[in-house]
Amino acid sequence: MFPKATLERLKLYHRLLSEEKEEYISSEEIGGRLGIPPEQVRKDLSYLEYKGKPKVGYHVKSLLDELNRLFGLDKKVKVIIVGAGNLGTALTNYPGFSNYNIEIVGIFDKDPAKIGKKVGDLVVLPMEYLERVIKRFNVEIGAICVPKESAQEVANLLVENGIKAIWNFAPALISVPEYVIVRNEDITLGLLSLKHMLEVKNTQSKQG
Ligand SMILES: NC(=O)c1ccc[n+]([C@@H]2O[C@H](COP(=O)([O-])OP(=O)(O)OC[C@H]3O[C@@H](n4cnc5c(N)ncnc54)[C@H](O)[C@@H]3O)[C@@H](O)[C@H]2O)c1
């Protein structure tokens, strides 16, 4: 098990390495580009099986292969979206997921006015098709992009139909069986912490 902060930084290293053209990279270069001390980079990477070479650095492909395995990116993961509103359509249209072997295979809504509309290459499906799509594509992740009042109802449907992991964008806590993994994505909380950091910085510069 990695410490949570290490895991978050490993994601940053992964993104940087995915775009790296050179064969080898040093901890100084990684740290310099990400604003992370090189000692920290070395410590984080020491959790991995692959070890860099002294004076040469890390072989980019070997490091990337291990990080891909670690994040399960070496195998494709299928996702469905429930809620074809602002957020659901934005996620479905986002091209960046394919870089991570993530494929959105279905988008669903209960509103008859949305059903049948095209979103990217997909057509918005009615909720009755949930089971069929999950089974047909072996979908593991379901994203909840409905208003908070409907979040639990949608979570129940996803679980009943075999979804093992839920990416919840609704600002509501959902209850699911223990075997189901939930990730709550609250963009507002991120913004609040940024606001707090900004206030601290402004106060410090006034005092200094
Ligand atoms: N829009 C954003 O940038 C944003 C950012 C962060 C979080 N969120 C959260 O994400 C969720 C969606 O936001 P939005 O802006 O896309 O809302 P939206 O109103 O544009 O879309 C919600 C969609 O969910 C559908 N829906 C409602 N109940 C449903 C149900 N029981 N089954 C299936 N479909 C159902 C509606 O018909 C609608 O199409 C909200 O909970 C919101 O708080 C949105």
The ligand as an SDF file (V2000), in Angstrom:
LIG
                    3D

 44 48  0  0  0  0  0  0  0  0999 V2000
  -22.1980   21.1730  -14.1210 N   0  0  0  0  0  0  0  0  0  0  0  0
  -21.0880   21.1640  -13.4050 C   0  0  0  0  0  0  0  0  0  0  0  0
  -20.0640   21.7710  -13.7230 O   0  0  0  0  0  0  0  0  0  0  0  0
  -21.0500   20.3800  -12.1240 C   0  0  0  0  0  0  0  0  0  0  0  0
  -19.8940   20.4630  -11.3880 C   0  0  0  0  0  0  0  0  0  0  0  0
  -19.8050   19.7160  -10.2400 C   0  0  0  0  0  0  0  0  0  0  0  0
  -20.8240   18.9150   -9.8430 C   0  0  0  0  0  0  0  0  0  0  0  0
  -21.9690   18.8530  -10.5470 N   0  0  0  0  0  0  0  0  0  0  0  0
  -23.0300   17.9760  -10.0800 C   0  0  0  0  0  0  0  0  0  0  0  0
  -23.2580   17.0130  -11.0980 O   0  0  0  0  0  0  0  0  0  0  0  0
  -24.6470   16.7070  -11.1680 C   0  0  0  0  0  0  0  0  0  0  0  0
  -25.1520   17.0220  -12.5760 C   0  0  0  0  0  0  0  0  0  0  0  0
  -24.9880   18.4150  -12.8470 O   0  0  0  0  0  0  0  0  0  0  0  0
  -25.4420   19.0380  -14.2340 P   0  0  0  0  0  0  0  0  0  0  0  0
  -25.0340   20.4440  -14.2270 O   0  0  0  0  0  0  0  0  0  0  0  0
  -24.9750   18.1580  -15.3410 O   0  0  0  0  0  0  0  0  0  0  0  0
  -27.0520   18.9010  -14.1060 O   0  0  0  0  0  0  0  0  0  0  0  0
  -28.1290   18.9360  -15.2670 P   0  0  0  0  0  0  0  0  0  0  0  0
  -29.4110   19.3580  -14.6240 O   0  0  0  0  0  0  0  0  0  0  0  0
  -27.6370   19.6520  -16.4570 O   0  0  0  0  0  0  0  0  0  0  0  0
  -28.2650   17.3830  -15.6870 O   0  0  0  0  0  0  0  0  0  0  0  0
  -28.7810   16.3870  -14.8450 C   0  0  0  0  0  0  0  0  0  0  0  0
  -29.3780   15.2960  -15.7120 C   0  0  0  0  0  0  0  0  0  0  0  0
  -29.7580   14.2030  -14.8810 O   0  0  0  0  0  0  0  0  0  0  0  0
  -30.9860   13.6770  -15.3770 C   0  0  0  0  0  0  0  0  0  0  0  0
  -31.6390   12.9400  -14.2830 N   0  0  0  0  0  0  0  0  0  0  0  0
  -32.2270   13.4330  -13.1570 C   0  0  0  0  0  0  0  0  0  0  0  0
  -32.6820   12.4350  -12.3840 N   0  0  0  0  0  0  0  0  0  0  0  0
  -32.3650   11.2770  -13.0240 C   0  0  0  0  0  0  0  0  0  0  0  0
  -32.5850    9.9050  -12.7240 C   0  0  0  0  0  0  0  0  0  0  0  0
  -33.1960    9.5200  -11.5870 N   0  0  0  0  0  0  0  0  0  0  0  0
  -32.1640    8.9870  -13.6030 N   0  0  0  0  0  0  0  0  0  0  0  0
  -31.5440    9.3690  -14.7500 C   0  0  0  0  0  0  0  0  0  0  0  0
  -31.3270   10.6530  -15.1000 N   0  0  0  0  0  0  0  0  0  0  0  0
  -31.7260   11.5910  -14.2430 C   0  0  0  0  0  0  0  0  0  0  0  0
  -31.7640   14.8940  -15.8320 C   0  0  0  0  0  0  0  0  0  0  0  0
  -32.7750   14.5710  -16.7570 O   0  0  0  0  0  0  0  0  0  0  0  0
  -30.6410   15.7340  -16.4810 C   0  0  0  0  0  0  0  0  0  0  0  0
  -30.4960   15.4710  -17.8540 O   0  0  0  0  0  0  0  0  0  0  0  0
  -25.3230   17.5420  -10.0940 C   0  0  0  0  0  0  0  0  0  0  0  0
  -25.4730   16.7600   -8.9400 O   0  0  0  0  0  0  0  0  0  0  0  0
  -24.3570   18.6830   -9.8620 C   0  0  0  0  0  0  0  0  0  0  0  0
  -24.4640   19.2080   -8.5580 O   0  0  0  0  0  0  0  0  0  0  0  0
  -22.0990   19.5620  -11.6770 C   0  0  0  0  0  0  0  0  0  0  0  0
  1  2  1  0
  2  3  2  0
  2  4  1  0
  4  5  1  0
  4 44  2  0
  5  6  2  0
  6  7  1  0
  7  8  2  0
  8  9  1  0
  8 44  1  0
  9 10  1  0
  9 42  1  0
 10 11  1  0
 11 12  1  0
 11 40  1  0
 12 13  1  0
 13 14  1  0
 14 15  2  0
 14 16  1  0
 14 17  1  0
 17 18  1  0
 18 19  2  0
 18 20  1  0
 18 21  1  0
 21 22  1  0
 22 23  1  0
 23 24  1  0
 23 38  1  0
 24 25  1  0
 25 26  1  0
 25 36  1  0
 26 27  1  0
 26 35  1  0
 27 28  2  0
 28 29  1  0
 29 30  1  0
 29 35  2  0
 30 31  1  0
 30 32  2  0
 32 33  1  0
 33 34  2  0
 34 35  1  0
 36 37  1  0
 36 38  1  0
 38 39  1  0
 40 41  1  0
 40 42  1  0
 42 43  1  0
M  CHG  2   8   1  16  -1
M  END
$$$$
